[in-house]
Amino acid sequence: CMGSVNVVVVAWFQQVVPGPELGRFFGLLTSVCSGLIPLSFGAYGLLAGAVDPALLLVGNGVAIACLAASLAFVPGFRRA
């Protein structure tokens, strides 16, 4: 699901971000996303000690599906 969403999101960003700013935008986006990975691993580790890990995985799946479904309501996004 995330692979499909990522392809559409990147294509959409390429359409809405001005050409001269694409490099800076994607550099910042990559830095932020890469920087959040260790933080999310730490948070997930703490939560997995308190909550059943299977429940966390189901919650992640539901959150990703809701995000993907909500993108249908962003103006101009469906044409990306």
DRENFIVEX-272828 format. One record per residue (C-alpha): chain; residue number from 0; x, y, z. Coordinates in nm, 3 decimals. Layout:
N
[fikol "A",NUM,[X,Y,Z]] ...
***
This chain:
80
[fikol "A",0,[0.000,0.000,0.000]] [fikol "A",1,[0.275,0.244,0.093]] [fikol "A",2,[0.465,0.176,-0.229]] [fikol "A",3,[0.160,0.265,-0.434]] [fikol "A",4,[0.088,0.574,-0.228]] [fikol "A",5,[0.452,0.689,-0.248]] [fikol "A",6,[0.452,0.673,-0.628]] [fikol "A",7,[0.137,0.884,-0.652]] [fikol "A",8,[0.250,1.130,-0.384]] [fikol "A",9,[0.589,1.188,-0.551]] [fikol "A",10,[0.422,1.237,-0.890]] [fikol "A",11,[0.179,1.485,-0.734]] [fikol "A",12,[0.460,1.678,-0.564]] [fikol "A",13,[0.641,1.700,-0.898]] [fikol "A",14,[0.333,1.863,-1.048]] [fikol "A",15,[0.259,2.113,-0.770]] [fikol "A",16,[0.610,2.218,-0.660]] [fikol "A",17,[0.767,2.477,-0.893]] [fikol "A",18,[1.048,2.331,-1.108]] [fikol "A",19,[1.333,2.542,-0.970]] [fikol "A",20,[1.238,2.438,-0.615]] [fikol "A",21,[1.208,2.062,-0.676]] [fikol "A",22,[1.564,1.982,-0.569]] [fikol "A",23,[1.535,2.171,-0.242]] [fikol "A",24,[1.189,2.034,-0.174]] [fikol "A",25,[1.284,1.669,-0.230]] [fikol "A",26,[1.609,1.717,-0.037]] [fikol "A",27,[1.413,1.846,0.261]] [fikol "A",28,[1.147,1.577,0.224]] [fikol "A",29,[1.410,1.302,0.214]] [fikol "A",30,[1.595,1.446,0.514]] [fikol "A",31,[1.281,1.471,0.724]] [fikol "A",32,[1.158,1.124,0.630]] [fikol "A",33,[1.499,0.967,0.690]] [fikol "A",34,[1.538,1.149,1.020]] [fikol "A",35,[1.203,1.026,1.146]] [fikol "A",36,[1.286,0.658,1.089]] [fikol "A",37,[1.501,0.610,1.404]] [fikol "A",38,[1.249,0.805,1.610]] [fikol "A",39,[0.964,0.588,1.489]] [fikol "A",40,[1.164,0.271,1.561]] [fikol "A",41,[1.221,0.392,1.916]] [fikol "A",42,[0.856,0.485,1.967]] [fikol "A",43,[0.743,0.153,1.821]] [fikol "A",44,[0.983,-0.033,2.053]] [fikol "A",45,[0.845,0.145,2.357]] [fikol "A",46,[0.487,0.082,2.251]] [fikol "A",47,[0.556,-0.283,2.169]] [fikol "A",48,[0.659,-0.332,2.531]] [fikol "A",49,[0.324,-0.201,2.651]] [fikol "A",50,[0.083,-0.314,2.376]] [fikol "A",51,[0.057,-0.633,2.173]] [fikol "A",52,[0.279,-0.584,1.864]] [fikol "A",53,[0.012,-0.744,1.643]] [fikol "A",54,[-0.228,-0.469,1.749]] [fikol "A",55,[0.031,-0.207,1.656]] [fikol "A",56,[0.072,-0.360,1.310]] [fikol "A",57,[-0.303,-0.361,1.255]] [fikol "A",58,[-0.315,0.002,1.370]] [fikol "A",59,[-0.038,0.092,1.125]] [fikol "A",60,[-0.226,-0.076,0.841]] [fikol "A",61,[-0.547,0.105,0.926]] [fikol "A",62,[-0.365,0.439,0.944]] [fikol "A",63,[-0.199,0.384,0.605]] [fikol "A",64,[-0.530,0.281,0.446]] [fikol "A",65,[-0.704,0.590,0.590]] [fikol "A",66,[-0.428,0.816,0.457]] [fikol "A",67,[-0.450,0.657,0.113]] [fikol "A",68,[-0.829,0.693,0.109]] [fikol "A",69,[-0.814,1.055,0.225]] [fikol "A",70,[-0.586,1.146,-0.066]] [fikol "A",71,[-0.885,1.098,-0.297]] [fikol "A",72,[-1.030,1.418,-0.149]] [fikol "A",73,[-0.726,1.639,-0.215]] [fikol "A",74,[-0.808,1.867,-0.509]] [fikol "A",75,[-0.608,1.774,-0.817]] [fikol "A",76,[-0.447,1.474,-0.652]] [fikol "A",77,[-0.642,1.208,-0.839]] [fikol "A",78,[-0.504,1.332,-1.172]] [fikol "A",79,[-0.143,1.288,-1.057]] 
***
